[in-house]
């Protein structure tokens, strides 16, 4: 073999190695960039702050989340999710009102609580601590597992783990039991969603 042939063979082998390794590494890189699916958090526990935080990110209007507090000192365990505007603007204020305004907030809270309680086995309640229009006022809406499960006649843990299927089932259950859920939300209003001063 001449020096030129050796050189060409070496270059071809080097290109072949790059192609082979490049192709085999590509799926790994794509997989690393993908966000975990909601189903990967099924059967999480309230003490796992990372999983809890990820689950809440799949909720409605949770882009306005300003942190979570895990409550694990006594049972039933729960979660407080702080909700508020990061940088108010006319567009963000309107969007915030769509999810967390006075009329919408109980329904958003109920939907998100159903999602969360279906994924976290040992959570008994979720409180959404909402920033009101005035910066110094907060309002709590607490949704508990037991009344929801009594209304739907099943454990929330039995709901599907796939995100799309789960949301379809939540919507179906909310529509099927609309009257009972409206009464439940009205009872929260009567008990007074707690107004909390900072």
Secondary structure, 3 states (H helix, E strand, C coil): CCHHHHHHHHHHHHHHHHHHHHHHHHHHHHHHHCCCCHHHHCCECCCCHHHHHHHHCCCCCHHHEEEEEEECCCCCEEEEEEECCCCCCHHHHHHHHHHHCHHHHHHHHHHHHHHHHHHECCEEEEEEEEECCCCCEEEEEEEEHHHHHHHHCCCHHHCCCCHHHHHHHHHHHHHHCHHHHHHHHHHHHHHCCCEEEC
